[in-house]
Amino acid sequence: MKKKKKNILFAYGWAAPSLLLILLIVIFPIIYTGYISLTNMNVYHWNNYDIIGLDNYKDALFVLDNGFIKAFGMTVLWTVVSMVLQLVLAFIIANLLNIKKLRLRNVYKTLLIFPWAMPGYVSILLWKTGMFNSQFGLLNQWMEKLGFSSVKWLNTNFLAFCCCTVVNLWLALPFMITIIDGALQSIDKSYYESALLDGASWFERTVYITIPMIRQIIAPSVVITVFTTFKQFDVIYLLTQQVGAKTGADIHTIMTYAYEKAFITNNYGYSSAISVIIFLILIAFSIVTNLKPKEEGAV
Amino acid sequence: MKKNVKENIGLVFANIFFIVICFLTLVPILYAFSVSLNSNNSLLSSDFSFIPRHVTFQNYLAVFTEEPILLWLKNSLILAVVTLVLSLSTGIPAAYVFSRKRFPGRKPILRILILLYAFPSLLSMTALYKLLSPMGLINTKLGLIIVYTGTEAVFALWNMKGYFDTIPVEIEEAAMIDGASPLQIVMRIVMPLAKPTIAVTAMMVLIYVWNEYIFAINFMTGTDTYTLAGGLYSLQATEMSGSWPIFAAASIIVSIPILIVFFALQKNMAAGLTSGGVKG
């Protein structure tokens, strides 16, 4: 009995520094965010704010004009479009990488993985200036060469959404290709051999062997990617909404929306309410999917 | 015979497909690279080519002489090292007991940690600002260190615990019977076995600090306090007056260390993807 107590004390003693750190720097600010969300704190009421109860939540959830519901819809659309494209493209590319006699496979793999290795924000900024910029962006140079007039890629909602999706795909595909490629290689080749003997077409083999076999393996990584896509902030913020360099497109996901409400329009109370709502959505999502983190993939 | 021909044609098409895809993937990087090597005046001409006609290192030189990049590098390194030391020195013992010991409260704490891992620290930025500013920690390195350490402490704990779970306990039990103290066990047995995960975790922390820009630009306001990420951000934010070739050169410089680390650790990462941190 005494030994058990000692054991518990020992465990907490060793874990204490880390847990205290997390408690103070992570949990306490989250709780404090919850508290701010109940106040009218903004740039005029930075210190003399009042508690106004759940008004901020009401504003976010029931006043459509405030834009949170719209941003939420956009986030769902963004996540669905990105995930579908990612899965389909990564599946095709990974399959082609596994063609039997493809000699340069490893060269292609290394080159395709490059976007993953680059620092994310650097890549996004390079896309913004190098590709989409209306003066010296490469896309417009190509357009001009082909005889079209130049396009302001990031200035209208639809085009900007497409551009953001492309950049996000560019960033995220290497991870997905790696995962699916690994899953494909783990399938026992004898399944295909017997299917070939039975005369199954490529399509049939894919639908009846490949997809069912890899589904379990890639599921955790897909769930994590859904998470990161849902939480994606950098792509949309850096491409279209930088302070002093807004491009005119008005696409908001809930993350950029929360950021804008806090640091651009300085409505801290309202923004904190948005943060709490997003956190609740993430909690619900992780309970539904029973998420266990696989950290090293989330570069 | 016919089957062979068909297969070869397929291979040719697959190779063409991959060459095109690889090129398209690398276009933004290649373009930036070639712009960074180009002399300024040949840039806006419409017949731009990927191979610069007048190769010059003038832009790279300008990054070091005209921009305070070495100062930013110093700031980033200080932040990274302190964050690293704090999150590893607290994380390793915690990860060890969460992996090895069973004690009341363990499961709930682990569950909470998963949720915290899903929580983007961006969302508590207002609260952090409000808490740090009366302490005078805004615009100081210590403020950013606090923010970064919090985020990375959760990550370090989870990541290393996952790896410790895969190290067999038997060796430690044998050492315990021989009368080794827990500290000796960790220092002499666990740490050497856990080198790969400590390396990967350390690298992840470094990369995180290297790449983090949003807290850096909101919590730091003077160019001399910028981190690399914040500095690079400021180089492009003044794009109207700023120079695209210099920004391109700076981007390449900032990316190179990360690229080296990534490709050096690629094998470990792949292993981490398949085995790391899955057991609750």
Chai-1 contact restraints between the chains, C-beta under 6 A:
chainA,res_idxA,chainB,res_idxB,connection_type,confidence,min_distance_angstrom,max_distance_angstrom,comment,restraint_id
A,I8,B,F103,contact,1.0,0.0,6.0,A-B,restraint_1
A,A11,B,V97,contact,1.0,0.0,6.0,A-B,restraint_2
A,A11,B,K101,contact,1.0,0.0,6.0,A-B,restraint_3
A,A11,B,F103,contact,1.0,0.0,6.0,A-B,restraint_4
A,W14,B,P93,contact,1.0,0.0,6.0,A-B,restraint_5
A,W14,B,V97,contact,1.0,0.0,6.0,A-B,restraint_6
A,A15,B,A94,contact,1.0,0.0,6.0,A-B,restraint_7
A,A15,B,V97,contact,1.0,0.0,6.0,A-B,restraint_8
A,P17,B,T90,contact,1.0,0.0,6.0,A-B,restraint_9
A,S18,B,T90,contact,1.0,0.0,6.0,A-B,restraint_10
A,S18,B,G91,contact,1.0,0.0,6.0,A-B,restraint_11
A,S18,B,A94,contact,1.0,0.0,6.0,A-B,restraint_12
A,S18,B,A153,contact,1.0,0.0,6.0,A-B,restraint_13
A,S18,B,L157,contact,1.0,0.0,6.0,A-B,restraint_14
A,L21,B,T90,contact,1.0,0.0,6.0,A-B,restraint_15
A,L21,B,A153,contact,1.0,0.0,6.0,A-B,restraint_16
A,I22,B,A153,contact,1.0,0.0,6.0,A-B,restraint_17
A,I22,B,V154,contact,1.0,0.0,6.0,A-B,restraint_18
A,I25,B,I146,contact,1.0,0.0,6.0,A-B,restraint_19
A,I25,B,G150,contact,1.0,0.0,6.0,A-B,restraint_20
A,V26,B,L116,contact,1.0,0.0,6.0,A-B,restraint_21
A,V26,B,G150,contact,1.0,0.0,6.0,A-B,restraint_22
A,P29,B,S124,contact,1.0,0.0,6.0,A-B,restraint_23
A,P29,B,A127,contact,1.0,0.0,6.0,A-B,restraint_24
A,P29,B,L128,contact,1.0,0.0,6.0,A-B,restraint_25
A,I30,B,S124,contact,1.0,0.0,6.0,A-B,restraint_26
A,Y32,B,A127,contact,1.0,0.0,6.0,A-B,restraint_27
A,T33,B,S124,contact,1.0,0.0,6.0,A-B,restraint_28
A,T33,B,A127,contact,1.0,0.0,6.0,A-B,restraint_29
A,L96,B,A14,contact,1.0,0.0,6.0,A-B,restraint_30
A,I99,B,A14,contact,1.0,0.0,6.0,A-B,restraint_31
A,K101,B,L11,contact,1.0,0.0,6.0,A-B,restraint_32
A,Y108,B,F18,contact,1.0,0.0,6.0,A-B,restraint_33
A,Y108,B,C22,contact,1.0,0.0,6.0,A-B,restraint_34
A,L111,B,C22,contact,1.0,0.0,6.0,A-B,restraint_35
A,L112,B,T25,contact,1.0,0.0,6.0,A-B,restraint_36
A,A117,B,L259,contact,1.0,0.0,6.0,A-B,restraint_37
A,A117,B,F262,contact,1.0,0.0,6.0,A-B,restraint_38
A,M118,B,S255,contact,1.0,0.0,6.0,A-B,restraint_39
A,P119,B,N211,contact,1.0,0.0,6.0,A-B,restraint_40
A,P119,B,S255,contact,1.0,0.0,6.0,A-B,restraint_41
A,P119,B,I258,contact,1.0,0.0,6.0,A-B,restraint_42
A,Y121,B,Y213,contact,1.0,0.0,6.0,A-B,restraint_43
A,V122,B,S251,contact,1.0,0.0,6.0,A-B,restraint_44
A,V122,B,V254,contact,1.0,0.0,6.0,A-B,restraint_45
A,V122,B,S255,contact,1.0,0.0,6.0,A-B,restraint_46
A,L125,B,Q236,contact,1.0,0.0,6.0,A-B,restraint_47
A,L126,B,P28,contact,1.0,0.0,6.0,A-B,restraint_48
A,L126,B,A32,contact,1.0,0.0,6.0,A-B,restraint_49
A,L126,B,S251,contact,1.0,0.0,6.0,A-B,restraint_50
A,W127,B,P28,contact,1.0,0.0,6.0,A-B,restraint_51
A,T129,B,W244,contact,1.0,0.0,6.0,A-B,restraint_52
A,G130,B,P28,contact,1.0,0.0,6.0,A-B,restraint_53
A,G130,B,Y31,contact,1.0,0.0,6.0,A-B,restraint_54
A,G130,B,A32,contact,1.0,0.0,6.0,A-B,restraint_55
A,M131,B,P28,contact,1.0,0.0,6.0,A-B,restraint_56
A,L138,B,Y31,contact,1.0,0.0,6.0,A-B,restraint_57
A,Q141,B,F48,contact,1.0,0.0,6.0,A-B,restraint_58
A,K231,B,P120,contact,1.0,0.0,6.0,A-B,restraint_59
A,A262,B,T126,contact,1.0,0.0,6.0,A-B,restraint_60
A,Y268,B,T126,contact,1.0,0.0,6.0,A-B,restraint_61
A,S272,B,T126,contact,1.0,0.0,6.0,A-B,restraint_62
A,S275,B,L123,contact,1.0,0.0,6.0,A-B,restraint_63
A,F279,B,F119,contact,1.0,0.0,6.0,A-B,restraint_64
A,L282,B,A118,contact,1.0,0.0,6.0,A-B,restraint_65
A,I283,B,L115,contact,1.0,0.0,6.0,A-B,restraint_66
A,S286,B,A118,contact,1.0,0.0,6.0,A-B,restraint_67
A,K292,B,V278,contact,1.0,0.0,6.0,A-B,restraint_68
A,K292,B,G280,contact,1.0,0.0,6.0,A-B,restraint_69
A,P293,B,Y117,contact,1.0,0.0,6.0,A-B,restraint_70
A,P293,B,W158,contact,1.0,0.0,6.0,A-B,restraint_71
A,K294,B,G277,contact,1.0,0.0,6.0,A-B,restraint_72
A,E295,B,F155,contact,1.0,0.0,6.0,A-B,restraint_73
A,E295,B,W158,contact,1.0,0.0,6.0,A-B,restraint_74
A,E295,B,N159,contact,1.0,0.0,6.0,A-B,restraint_75
A,E295,B,G277,contact,1.0,0.0,6.0,A-B,restraint_76
A,E296,B,V200,contact,1.0,0.0,6.0,A-B,restraint_77
A,E296,B,M269,contact,1.0,0.0,6.0,A-B,restraint_78
A,E296,B,G272,contact,1.0,0.0,6.0,A-B,restraint_79
A,E296,B,G276,contact,1.0,0.0,6.0,A-B,restraint_80
A,G297,B,L273,contact,1.0,0.0,6.0,A-B,restraint_81
